Amino acid sequence: MPPLILILCTGNSCRSHMAEGILRAAVGDKLRVASAGSKPAGYVHPLAIRALAEIGIDISSHHSKHLNEFLAQDVETVITVCGNADQVCPMFPGQMNRHHWGFDDPAHATGSEEEQLAIFRRVRDEIARVFRAYAAGRLDALK
């Protein structure tokens, strides 16, 4: 079974789902990718779903999960995408790697829906740059 990469943020409604979708699309079946939160919001933000759909990634079936759901699983790598999750992140069984790459929380965007979507797009693009580079390195190492 491929190694599991777990992406964490506080609410598991925006950043971690965008990162999960982007990383999963980049690595295919070579790695397993999941996301969770320390205080799950209970939903995936509709603008996160829309922003990823614009680049051909469907996260509409994702749901918000608590990180405790993964405490009994072998998690090879934990990546936190917000400072709060980085501070409360536990060690997981089998965990070998941990990274923290913080991004602005687009859920706090204000203004019209189009103005909010612009923030989601910016954060999506920042996440894509980092996670696609990470994916390329991981895939190269698997060769």
C-alpha positions in Angstrom: 0.0 0.0 0.0 1.4 3.5 -0.9 2.5 5.8 2.0 -0.2 8.1 3.4 0.3 11.9 3.4 -2.0 13.7 5.8 -2.6 17.4 5.3 -3.8 19.3 8.3 -5.4 22.7 9.0 -7.7 23.9 11.8 -11.1 23.8 10.1 -10.5 21.3 7.2 -12.8 23.4 5.0 -10.5 25.2 2.5 -6.7 25.0 2.5 -6.2 21.4 3.4 -8.9 20.2 0.9 -7.4 22.3 -1.9 -3.9 20.9 -1.0 -5.3 17.4 -0.9 -7.0 17.7 -4.3 -3.9 19.3 -5.9 -1.5 16.8 -4.4 -3.7 13.8 -5.2 -4.0 14.9 -8.8 -0.2 15.3 -9.1 0.8 12.0 -7.6 -2.0 9.7 -8.9 -1.9 6.3 -7.2 1.7 6.5 -6.2 0.9 8.0 -2.8 -2.3 8.2 -0.7 -3.4 11.7 0.3 -6.0 12.7 2.9 -6.8 15.9 4.9 -8.2 16.6 8.3 -8.6 19.3 10.9 -8.0 19.9 14.6 -11.4 21.6 14.8 -13.3 20.5 11.6 -15.8 23.0 10.3 -18.2 20.3 9.2 -18.2 21.3 5.5 -16.0 22.0 2.6 -16.2 25.7 1.5 -18.1 26.1 -1.8 -15.6 28.6 -3.1 -12.8 26.1 -2.5 -14.7 23.5 -4.5 -15.3 26.1 -7.2 -11.7 27.3 -7.3 -10.4 23.8 -7.8 -13.0 23.0 -10.4 -11.6 25.9 -12.4 -8.3 24.0 -12.7 -10.0 20.6 -13.4 -9.9 19.1 -9.9 -13.1 17.9 -8.3 -13.3 18.0 -4.5 -17.0 18.2 -4.3 -17.2 14.7 -2.7 -14.7 15.7 0.1 -16.0 16.1 3.7 -14.5 17.7 6.8 -12.8 15.2 9.1 -11.1 15.4 12.5 -7.4 14.5 12.7 -8.3 11.9 15.4 -9.7 9.7 12.6 -6.1 9.1 11.5 -4.4 8.4 14.9 -4.6 4.6 14.4 -3.3 4.7 10.8 0.3 4.7 9.6 0.8 8.2 8.4 4.2 8.6 6.7 4.1 12.4 6.3 2.1 15.1 8.0 1.9 18.5 6.3 0.3 21.4 8.2 -1.0 24.4 6.1 -1.9 26.7 9.0 -0.1 27.7 12.2 -2.8 26.5 14.6 -2.7 23.0 13.2 1.1 23.0 13.3 1.0 23.8 17.1 -1.6 21.1 18.0 -0.4 18.4 15.6 0.1 15.0 17.4 2.6 12.4 16.3 1.0 9.7 14.2 2.0 6.0 14.1 4.7 5.4 11.5 5.2 9.2 11.0 8.6 9.8 9.4 8.2 13.3 8.0 6.6 16.6 9.0 6.4 19.8 7.0 4.7 23.1 7.7 3.8 25.3 4.8 1.4 28.1 5.9 -1.1 29.8 3.7 -3.6 32.6 4.2 -7.1 31.3 5.1 -9.4 32.2 2.3 -12.5 31.5 4.4 -11.9 34.9 6.1 -12.1 36.7 2.7 -14.7 39.5 2.7 -16.4 41.5 0.0 -18.5 40.3 -2.9 -18.5 36.6 -4.0 -16.2 37.5 -6.9 -13.8 39.3 -4.5 -13.8 36.3 -2.2 -13.3 34.0 -5.1 -10.2 36.0 -6.1 -8.7 35.3 -2.7 -9.5 31.6 -3.1 -7.9 31.6 -6.5 -4.7 33.3 -5.1 -4.4 30.8 -2.2 -5.2 27.9 -4.6 -2.4 29.0 -6.9 0.1 29.4 -4.0 -0.9 25.9 -2.7 -0.5 24.5 -6.2 3.0 25.9 -6.7 4.2 24.4 -3.4 2.4 21.0 -3.6 3.2 20.4 -7.2 6.9 21.0 -6.5 6.6 18.6 -3.5 4.9 16.0 -5.7 7.6 16.2 -8.3 10.2 15.6 -5.7 8.4 12.7 -4.2 7.7 11.1 -7.5 11.3 11.5 -8.6 12.4 9.8 -5.3 10.1 6.9 -6.0 11.8 6.1 -9.4 
